Amino acid sequence: MRYVLTIATDERTQLERVMKRDALKPCEIEQRINAQMPLQGKINASDFVIHNGGTLQDLQHKIEEFLAMIEDCDTGNK
């Protein structure tokens, strides 16, 4: 099976993370974000959503749990 997963965070956290990662001004980052599909649209189009408001380790743990769940579902469907 195929699934759509969205990893979401609030706009402020997204902005802060991009500022740390890239050498862009806040207005440039906001332009890029605004050029994308709105977050709610991504969530509505997704089968699953992981909320990423924590640390990288928190996200890694959530992804591992998600992958285990998907593997269990796919194994059960065979």
N, C-alpha and C positions, 0 to 999 in steps of 0.2 A: 504494500500500500504506500501511497504518497501522502504526506502531510505538509501543511504550511505552518511554520512556527514563527512567531514574532517575539523578539526580545525587546521589551519596552522599558523605558524609564521616563521620568518627568522631564519637561523641557529644560529646566534649569540645570539638572544633572547632566543632561545631554550636552548642553552648551559648555559647561565647565570641563567635561571630559574632552571635547573636541579642542577647546582652547589649550589644554595641557598637551594634547597629541600633535596638533598642527599649529603652524605659525600663521594663524588667521585672526583677523579682528572679529569681535563679537558680531558686528553688522554683517560681515561676510559669511559667518557661520549661520546666522539667522536666515540669510538669503538662500543658502543651500538647503537648510531644513525646510523653509517655506516652498522650495521648488519640488519637494518630495510629496508623495501621498501623505495626507494627514495621518497621524498615529491612530486615531479612531478607525479610519478606513482600513489600515493595516490589520488592526485587531479584529475588525468585523470580517475580514477576508481570511482569517487564520483559523486553523483547527485547534491550535494551542498557543498560549501566551505565557512567557516567562517574564516576570517583573524583575528588573535589574536595578534596584536601588541601593544595593549593598556593595560589598567588595568583589574583587575578581574571584577570590576563593568561593564566595557565596554563589556567584554565577556558575562557576565550574561545578559545584555541588548540584545545583539545580539542573544543569544540563545532563550530568551523569544520571540523576534520577529520571529525567525525561527520557533519555536513551534507554534506560532499563525498562521503563514502562512501555515504550514503543516496541522493544524487542519482545517483551511478554505478550503484547497484543498481537504482534505479527506471528509469533510462534503458536499462539492459540487459534489463529485463523487458518493455519495450514492443515 
